[in-house]
Amino acid sequence: MIPGNTEKLTILISALEARYRALDAIRDRGQGVSVWSLGLLLGAAGWIVQSGKIFPVDQTAVICAGVLAAWIVLRFVFLADLRRGFIAQQQVTATIEERLGLYAEGRFGPGTGPVFPEVWRAAGGKGGRGRYFQSTYAMLDVGLVMFLAAALSRSDWVRAWVTQGLKIAGL
C-alpha cells in the first residue's frame, strides 16, 4: 500500500521533529560534558596553584597522565562519536527539509523566498559551516592546557629544570 500525500507529509514532519530533538539532545550532551570538564580542569588547576604545594615528579606524572587519558577518551572517543551522530542527523534533517520544499522559492506562494537559507542544505556535509564541535573541542583543550600548566608549574622536577636552565642562560 502506497501512502497518500497527506500521510507522506505527516511521516516527513514526524521524522523531521525527531531529528530536531536528536540534534538538540546531542548539542546538550556535548555542551554539558565540555562545560563540566572545563570547570573541573580549571578548578583543579586553581587548587593546585593556590595550594602552594610542590609535588614530586612521580605524583605529577601520575596526575598528568590520568588527566591526559581522560582528555583523550573524552575528545577522541566520546565527543568524536557525538560529532559523527550529529553530522548524520544534520544530513538526514537537510534531506527531509529538502523533500518538504523548505529550500524552494515560492513554496508558500508566488514571490515568497525559501523558508530556510540555502547554506543550511549543506549541514553535515563538506560545504557545511557549522563549528559547534570545534568550539566544544577548544573548551576541552583549553582546560587541559591550563591544568597541565598548573600541575607542571608545581612540580619539583620542572622547577629544578627551569632553575638549571636559567643558571645556564646566566639569568
Buried (B, 14 or more C-beta within 10 A) or exposed (E): EEEEEEEEEEEBEEBBEBBEEBBEBBBEBBBEBBBEBBEBBBEBBEEBBEEEEBBEEEBBBEBBEEBEEBBEEBBEEEBEEBBEBBBBBBBBBBBBBBEBEBBBEEEEEEEEEBBBEEEBBBBBEEEBEBEBBEEBBEBBBEBBEBBBEBBBBBBEBBBEEEEEEEEEEEE
